[in-house]
Every structure is written in C-alpha cells, then in structure tokens.
C-alpha cells in the first residue's frame, strides 16, 4: 500500500532504501536527499544573505530572509535555509569559493552540522580515569540530601537512608548518582558551605566504599565541589554555570579529569520564578551557553569536559519549559552532550493536577522526547520506571 515514510535519521533513510534493493552506491547518494533540513543562521550580512538565497534556489531549495533583504534595505538578517541534507552538502561545496560577507564562517558551521548528522557516533565521558560511553540515553539518579527539596525533601536527609537509596538506584539501573545538599527549588534560600558539606561528604565517602559508580556533586560552591571531589565525586554539576562562585573554575583547573554539567537559569533559586521573560527562549539559552563554553575554554577547561542542561523550571514560564522540551534537539548545535532534568517538576502539575509524587507519567513523557532526540542524559527520581521505559524504546528503535 502507498504511504508516507517516517524517516528521522540518515540511518532510517538508508534502511528504507536497502529494503527496496537500491544499490549500495545509490543508498549513499540518495539517503541525504531524504533528510529534510531547516537551518537557522543568525545575524547574516546582506551580501551573504542574498548569495545564500540565490545558491539555495539554484539547488532546488530556498532561503527565508527578513523583509528588506532583497531590496537592500536591511544590512543584517537572520536566515533559514530550507532544503535537505543533500542540498546543504551541495551548498557547502559552492561556498568553498566564497571569501566575503562572513561566508567562510557560515560554511564552517554548516560543515559541523553535516558531520554530526552523518557521523552521530557516541560520545565518551571521561572522569577520574574511568569512562562512560554516551551511546544511548543514560540515567542520572537524583539523591537530595536536604530537608526541603521540592520532591523528596527530608526523605534522605539521614546519611544511612541516603546511602541506602543510592545503592537502590544503582541496582535499578542508574548510570550516575547526583548528590545535592542544597535545595534549589523556586524560592529556596541559600545554605552555607559548612552545612552543605556536613550533608554530602559522609554520603559520598560511604558510597565510595560500596560502589565505583560515577558520583555527581550538585553544588554552586567551590569549597563544596573540591571537598566532594576529594571524597570521591566524579562530576561537578553547577546550576549557576560557574557564575555563583568565581573560584569554581579554579576547581576545574585543579582537577582536569572532572567533567562539568552546567545549567541555564534566569536569576537565582530565590528569585528565578519572579516574572521570568524571554523573547526567544531557545536562542537566548544558546547564546548563554555559547558564552559560558567560551569562558571555560579561555580558562583552560576543554569543551570535551562540558555537558549542558537547559534548566527546565529554572527561571522559566510554563510555555518556555514546553518549548525547550519540544525543541530539545536544537541544543545539539553547541556540540556538547545534553542533560535533561524534567522529573516531577511543576510544569507537569500545570498540565494535569498533581503533586510531585504523582508526576511519573509526565516525567516519562519528557524522557520519551529525550530518547527520540538522542539526548545523552536524563536526571530522574524514579530510576526503575525510567530504565524499563527506555528498554522498551530501545527495542522499538532497533527493529529493522
């Protein structure tokens, strides 16, 4: 029966062509033509915009530009290339001969996008001499060693209970355990470093005696981060993206084998939900991470050590959270692994009336989006349920 095919990747395209016995050469030539692409370029010079539009039209594609570009009234415009992978590859070849209007820089970005589509090989996260291959969506189990976290505050405040829960999450399939000693829920007040250390260090030390699983320390404070690493933590998870404590970058410099998860947040936990506002939430978060990644690299922290988290619920309106989930794949343009933390968050309760413990269904829906978009890590409370959910998704994906 005639039908419209669902093709979401180069791998899918090649598989469908092989199924109808297309020659191996034909598979390689035609598969890029099946991948629709819309690539947004920002702040393109007038001359470059007109050249890109002409070249795309000549290839059977198009380029959308702002009013005023064609008649020369605008000097700068954002632009969207409309075509498929095959047309973008041909455009790149044409641009090899262009040396003006910033086109060489645009071409380099297009080459990077093409490479990521054609060679989506798994990333490897290196930490303290060990490795974790990010070849599929990995699970970060949340362990809040706090009296006031929004979902499980006070449940694991006791060290023994916290270690027991950590070991339980490991048995359920967690790949990383993320330990936090300061609540960062909306409106939460800061905790001093001494209190935070009293909460997390005993847990890390006891865990290290019973497991070699990677441990992420969720903190904004350099003192806590360093002592946690010394106690056995493997990864730093800073919701402020190194902006809260200027000494955090020094910890990363001192421990070059420790990766960094850095999150986007508008404001602070105390203020972040007081009228947050964005003109374009994806664009603004991308610009934020571009600046933060550059800051890290200038200060000797290689990009290969960086993981980004768009910060669901951290200084975001309901619509912003949903847009981030819908467009999560757009963060891949930064070339860094992505962590999605949507588990039990209030945006789910705004969709269907529920308290934190009743938001598993919404959390799993977010994980489905993460998996479908090949997001490297998810940060969750219900490890067993998410592990089993991902098993089903993986089985469906690998069917030929």
C-alpha positions in Angstrom: 0.0 0.0 0.0 1.2 3.5 -0.8 2.3 5.5 2.3 4.3 8.4 3.6 7.5 7.1 5.2 8.7 8.1 8.7 12.4 8.9 8.3 14.0 10.7 11.2 17.7 10.0 10.5 20.2 9.1 7.9 20.2 5.6 9.3 16.4 5.4 8.7 16.8 6.6 5.2 19.5 4.1 4.3 17.4 1.3 5.8 14.4 2.1 3.7 16.5 2.3 0.5 18.1 -1.0 1.3 14.8 -2.7 1.8 13.8 -2.0 -1.8 17.2 -3.2 -3.0 18.7 0.1 -4.1 22.4 -0.4 -5.0 25.0 0.4 -2.3 26.1 3.4 -4.3 22.6 4.6 -4.7 22.0 4.3 -1.0 24.9 6.6 -0.2 23.9 9.1 -2.9 20.2 9.2 -2.2 19.9 8.9 1.5 20.8 12.5 2.2 18.0 13.6 -0.1 15.5 12.0 2.3 16.6 14.1 5.3 14.7 17.4 5.4 16.7 20.2 7.0 15.8 23.8 8.1 19.0 25.5 9.4 18.7 28.9 11.1 21.6 31.3 10.7 21.7 34.5 12.8 22.9 38.0 12.0 23.8 37.3 8.4 25.2 40.2 6.4 23.1 41.4 3.5 25.6 40.3 0.8 25.8 36.8 2.3 22.0 36.5 2.7 21.4 37.3 -1.0 24.2 34.9 -2.1 22.8 32.1 0.1 19.2 32.6 -1.2 20.4 32.6 -4.8 22.5 29.4 -4.3 19.7 27.6 -2.5 17.2 28.4 -5.2 19.7 27.1 -7.8 19.8 23.8 -5.9 16.1 23.5 -5.7 15.9 24.7 -2.1 15.2 28.1 -0.7 16.4 30.5 2.0 13.9 32.6 4.0 15.1 36.1 4.9 13.5 39.1 6.5 11.6 41.7 4.6 14.1 44.3 3.4 16.9 42.0 2.4 16.0 41.5 -1.3 15.7 45.3 -1.9 18.8 46.0 0.2 17.1 48.0 3.0 18.4 45.7 5.7 22.1 45.3 6.4 21.7 42.3 8.7 19.1 39.5 8.8 18.5 36.1 10.3 18.0 33.5 7.7 16.6 30.0 7.4 18.0 27.5 4.9 15.2 25.3 3.5 16.1 22.0 1.8 17.5 18.6 2.7 20.9 17.2 3.7 21.8 16.7 0.0 21.2 20.3 -0.9 23.1 21.6 2.1 26.1 19.5 1.2 26.0 20.9 -2.3 25.7 24.4 -0.9 28.8 23.9 1.2 30.7 22.9 -1.9 29.6 26.1 -3.6 30.5 28.2 -0.6 34.1 26.9 -0.7 34.8 29.5 -3.3 33.3 32.4 -1.3 35.6 34.6 0.8 33.4 37.6 1.6 30.5 38.7 3.8 31.4 36.2 6.6 30.5 33.2 4.3 33.6 31.2 5.2 32.5 31.2 8.9 29.0 30.2 7.9 30.4 27.4 5.8 32.4 26.0 8.7 29.2 25.8 10.8 27.4 24.0 8.1 30.2 21.5 7.8 29.9 20.9 11.5 26.1 20.3 11.2 26.6 17.9 8.3 29.3 16.0 10.2 27.0 15.5 13.2 24.2 14.2 11.0 26.4 11.8 9.0 28.6 10.7 11.9 26.5 10.6 15.0 28.9 8.3 16.8 28.6 8.1 20.6 30.5 10.4 22.9 32.6 9.2 25.8 32.5 11.0 29.1 35.9 10.7 30.9 36.2 11.2 34.6 39.0 10.4 37.0 40.5 7.7 34.8 37.1 6.0 34.0 34.9 6.3 31.0 31.1 6.3 30.4 30.1 5.8 26.8 27.1 8.0 25.9 25.9 5.7 23.1 22.4 5.8 24.4 20.3 7.9 26.9 21.9 7.4 30.3 20.2 7.8 33.7 21.3 10.2 36.4 19.6 9.2 39.7 18.7 12.2 41.9 19.7 12.0 45.6 18.6 15.1 47.6 20.4 15.1 50.9 18.2 18.0 52.1 15.3 18.7 54.4 13.4 20.9 51.9 13.7 19.7 48.3 10.5 20.0 46.3 10.0 16.3 45.6 11.7 14.2 48.3 12.9 16.7 50.9 13.9 15.1 54.2 13.5 11.5 52.9 17.2 11.0 52.6 18.5 13.7 54.9 19.9 10.9 57.2 23.2 9.6 55.8 22.3 5.9 56.2 19.0 6.4 54.4 20.8 8.4 51.6 23.4 5.7 51.0 20.6 3.0 51.0 18.7 5.0 48.4 21.8 5.5 46.3 22.5 1.8 46.3 18.9 1.1 45.5 19.1 3.4 42.4 22.3 1.7 41.3 20.5 -1.7 41.4 17.6 -0.2 39.5 19.9 0.9 36.6 21.2 4.3 37.4 24.4 5.2 35.5 25.3 8.2 37.6 24.2 9.3 41.1 23.7 13.1 41.6 24.0 14.2 45.2 22.8 17.6 46.3 23.0 19.2 49.7 21.2 22.4 49.0 17.6 22.7 47.7 17.3 24.8 44.5 13.6 24.7 44.2 11.9 28.0 43.4 12.1 30.3 46.4 14.7 28.2 48.2 17.2 30.0 50.5 20.9 29.6 50.3 22.7 27.1 52.5 26.2 27.9 53.8 29.1 25.7 52.7 29.6 24.1 56.1 26.0 22.8 56.3 26.2 21.6 52.7 29.4 19.7 53.4 28.0 18.1 56.5 25.2 16.7 54.4 27.0 15.4 51.3 30.6 14.4 52.3 29.6 11.5 54.6 27.3 10.1 51.9 29.9 10.3 49.2 32.6 8.6 51.4 30.2 5.8 52.4 29.1 5.3 48.8 32.7 5.1 47.6 33.3 2.2 49.9 30.4 0.3 48.3 30.4 1.3 44.7 32.5 2.8 41.9 29.6 4.4 40.1 30.2 8.0 38.9 29.0 10.5 41.5 27.9 14.0 40.5 28.0 16.7 43.2 25.2 19.2 42.7 26.6 22.5 44.1 27.3 26.1 43.3 30.1 26.4 45.8 33.8 25.8 45.0 34.6 24.7 48.6 31.9 22.0 48.5 32.9 21.0 44.9 36.6 20.5 45.8 36.0 18.6 49.0 33.4 16.4 47.3 35.9 15.5 44.5 38.5 14.7 47.2 35.9 12.4 48.9 35.2 10.6 45.6 32.8 12.6 43.4 33.5 12.3 39.7 31.5 15.2 38.1 30.6 18.8 39.1 27.0 19.8 38.5 26.7 23.6 38.8 23.2 25.1 38.3 24.8 28.6 38.1 27.1 27.6 35.2 30.1 28.9 37.2 28.5 32.3 37.9 27.7 31.9 41.6 31.3 31.2 42.8 34.2 32.7 40.9 36.5 30.0 42.4 34.6 27.1 40.8 36.7 27.5 37.6 39.8 27.0 39.8 38.5 23.7 41.0 38.0 22.5 37.4 41.5 23.7 36.6 42.9 21.8 39.6 41.1 18.6 38.7 41.4 18.3 34.9 39.7 14.8 34.8 36.5 16.1 36.3 33.7 16.9 33.8 31.2 19.8 34.3 27.4 19.9 34.0 26.4 23.5 33.7 22.8 24.6 33.7 21.0 27.7 32.4 19.0 29.6 35.0 17.5 33.1 34.8 18.0 34.7 38.2 18.7 32.6 41.3 16.7 30.0 43.1 15.4 32.7 45.4 14.2 34.9 42.5 14.1 32.8 39.4 10.3 32.5 39.2 9.6 36.2 39.7 8.4 37.1 36.3 10.9 35.4 34.1 10.8 36.6 30.5 12.3 35.6 27.1 11.8 36.9 23.6 13.1 33.6 22.2 13.9 31.1 24.9 15.9 28.7 22.7 18.0 31.5 21.1 18.7 33.1 24.5 19.8 29.9 26.2 22.0 29.0 23.2 23.7 32.4 23.4 24.2 31.9 27.2 25.8 28.5 26.7 28.0 29.8 23.9 29.4 32.5 26.2 29.8 30.0 29.1 31.6 27.4 27.0 33.9 30.1 25.7 34.6 31.2 29.2 35.5 27.7 30.2 37.8 27.2 27.2 39.6 30.6 27.7 40.2 29.4 31.3 41.7 26.1 30.3 38.6 23.8 30.7 38.3 21.9 27.4 34.9 21.7 25.7 35.1 17.9 25.8 34.6 18.2 29.6 31.3 20.2 29.3 27.7 18.9 29.5 24.8 21.4 29.2 21.5 21.4 30.9 18.8 23.9 29.6 17.3 24.2 33.0 13.7 23.1 32.9 11.9 25.0 35.6 14.8 27.3 36.5 13.6 30.8 35.7 11.2 29.6 33.0 7.5 30.2 32.3 5.2 27.2 31.5 5.5 27.9 27.8 9.2 28.2 28.0 9.5 24.7 29.6 7.4 23.2 26.9 9.3 24.9 24.1 12.5 23.6 25.5 11.1 20.1 25.5 9.7 20.4 22.0 12.9 21.8 20.6 15.5 20.0 22.8 17.4 18.7 19.7 18.3 22.3 18.8 20.8 22.5 21.6 22.9 19.9 19.8 24.3 22.7 17.6 26.6 23.5 20.6 28.4 20.2 20.1 28.2 19.3 23.8 26.3 16.4 25.5 22.9 17.4 26.9 21.3 16.6 30.2 17.5 16.9 30.6 16.1 17.4 34.1 12.3 17.3 33.9 11.5 14.7 36.5 8.5 15.6 38.7 8.7 19.3 38.0 5.9 21.7 38.4 5.3 22.2 34.7 3.8 18.7 34.7 1.5 19.7 37.6 0.3 22.6 35.5 -0.7 20.2 32.8 -2.6 17.7 35.0 -3.4 18.4 38.6 -0.8 16.5 40.7 1.7 16.8 43.5 5.4 15.9 42.9 4.9 12.2 43.7 2.1 11.9 41.1 4.1 13.2 38.1 5.7 9.9 36.9 3.6 9.9 33.7 4.7 13.4 32.8 8.3 12.6 33.6 8.2 9.6 31.3 6.7 11.7 28.5 9.7 14.0 28.8 12.1 11.0 28.8 10.4 9.8 25.6 11.2 13.2 23.9 14.8 12.9 25.2 15.2 9.4 23.8 13.7 10.3 20.4 16.0 13.2 20.1 19.1 11.2 21.2 19.7 13.3 24.3 22.6 11.9 26.2 21.4 12.0 29.8 18.2 12.3 31.8 18.1 13.3 35.5 15.3 11.4 37.3 13.8 10.3 40.6 12.1 7.1 39.6 15.1 5.2 38.2 13.5 1.7 37.8 10.5 3.1 35.9 12.7 5.2 33.6 15.1 2.3 33.0 12.3 0.0 31.9 10.7 2.6 29.8 14.0 3.2 28.0 14.3 -0.6 27.4 11.1 -0.6 25.5 12.1 2.5 23.5 15.4 0.9 22.6 13.7 -2.3 21.4 11.4 -0.4 19.2 14.2 1.6 17.7 16.4 -1.3 16.8 13.7 -3.3 15.0 14.6 -3.5 11.3 
